[in-house]
Amino acid sequence: MSDARPGTGPGTTAEQPPLLVVLFGATGDLARRKLFPALFDLRRRGLLGPDFAVIGSGRHSPGSDDDFRGIVADAVHSSLGDKAADEDVREFVRRVGFVPASAENGDDLAAAVAERGAALGEGCRTLVYLSVPPESMPDMLRMVERTGISDGACLMIEKPFGEDVQSARALNGVLLDIVPEERIFRIDHFLCKEAVRNLLTLRRANGWPTALWNAKHVAWVQIDVPEEIDSQGRAAFLEATGTFRDMVPTHLFQITGQVAMEPPSDDSPEAARAARLRLFRDMRVLDPKETVFGQYDGYREEDGVADDSTRETFAALRVWIDNPRWDGVPFLLRTGKALGSSDAAVTVGFRPAVDGTEEEDGAGADGSEARSGGEFVAGLDDPRDVRLGLDVARPGPGAGTVHVELRADGHDEAAGGPDAEPMDAYGHVFLNAFRGDHTLFTTGEEVERLWEIATPVLDDPPTSLPYPKGSFGPEEANELPGARGWRIPEE
């Protein structure tokens, strides 16, 4: 792609230039669950254009092209159900093929890319998606460069982007040796979740959050991404990476950025990325004493896990942002496996109102308040899951208050109308990359800064404390939010 913004704007399929997607890791779990369903969904919506092809690749071939197409068709049907009409799926998979490649040998793949690109015609754009382990990424990138696959192409790099500051910095160096920054798309798919994107929209499009979104009115913020599932057969990955490294310097920090950053100066990708980076530079590096690790009971009995493993499957931490907007406001982050809910949400807790008859309650060292001032809750899995918690007068003859939640109606016009159809995060990942829009992709500076913030915990991790499956982590994690506690999802 010679243009940094190919195929900008929604347009129609007839307006889209030809597109070739080269997908490394095409037989992996991510490709089956997310990538191929997302590509098919874009095609179903008329957003891929009439001329496109997908070349899957990996070290081991799944068999013939027809065998691979069967795998892709099954993945699409499994993910999208009734939305995947048989005829549409057959038409989609006809455009899909597989060519084995490795870091040592990519010549056959390079030949296939050149041949398929020529067949698609003049102006064909090539997008290379690399979903490979971080330790393999530099060698794969050098192969892509050596064989010419990267010539004129955009590179999409799946997270994790490195494993620490040093490896992230080295990987950025390799990338910039191969292609310029405007042709690099570093993926954190949480940024592309419609609910996460909606966080900034809620702040900018409504007057009351704009007025209240600061330390004068906000007592605390919780960002909770629990998972009810355990390792689900991926214990070897979890054992090698850990929940903290997998989730915190990536997804949870990026959500923090969406909640806390200053509104961008304009709607350009450059302004959005600059605003996130400024916020991350204001984030204080983590304190291991304000971090709790846990490991669910039974984890050590799973395949691929050592009998004496200390690997964490849970992480909770307190984050501070040293700027005037958020001075003294604790951001409480929590994530883990085998927990009591999968209800991911951002909760903003407001300070109690001062009515003039009493002094304002100050926040404790942990940001807790003696009284609640109400809560704003945004679900992270549905952009229409927005709730406002308020204290209202208790009905009946008694005095006092009760806490109620006002919830958005997911089918009203303000939420997009009954015909609005949300799109999976990976649909937005691909669509924005096809359009050359970097707004929802991270910069090298962002990635390196987030690893810097996490470094003290990576260097001196806390002991992983046991917790029962179906709980909300070790009891010690409850000390982080103080007497207020964590917001526990509704039954």
Secondary structure, DSSP 8 states (H G I E B T S, - for coil): --SSSTT-S---GGG---EEEEEETTTSHHIIIIIHHHHHHHHHTT-S-SSEEEEEE-SS--SSHHHHHHHHHHHHHHHHGGGS-HHHHHHHHTTEEE----SS--HHHHHHHHHHHHHH-TT-EEEEEE---TTTHHHHHHHHHHTTTTTT-EEEE-S---SSHHHHHHHHHHHHHHS-GGGEEE--GGGGSHHHHHHHHHHHH-HHHHHH-STTTEEEEEEEEE-SS--TT-HHHHHHH-HHHHHIIIIIHHHHHHHHS---SSSSHHHHHHHHHHHHHHB----GGGEEEEEETTGGGSTT--TT----SEEEEEE-B-STTTTT--EEEEEESSBS----EEEEEE-----SSS------TTS--SS---EEEEESS-TT-EEEEEEEE-SSSS-SEEEEEEE--TTSGGGT-TT-----HHHHHHHHHHHT--TTSB-HHHHHHHHHHHHHHHHS---EEEE-TTB-S-GGGGGTTGGG-------
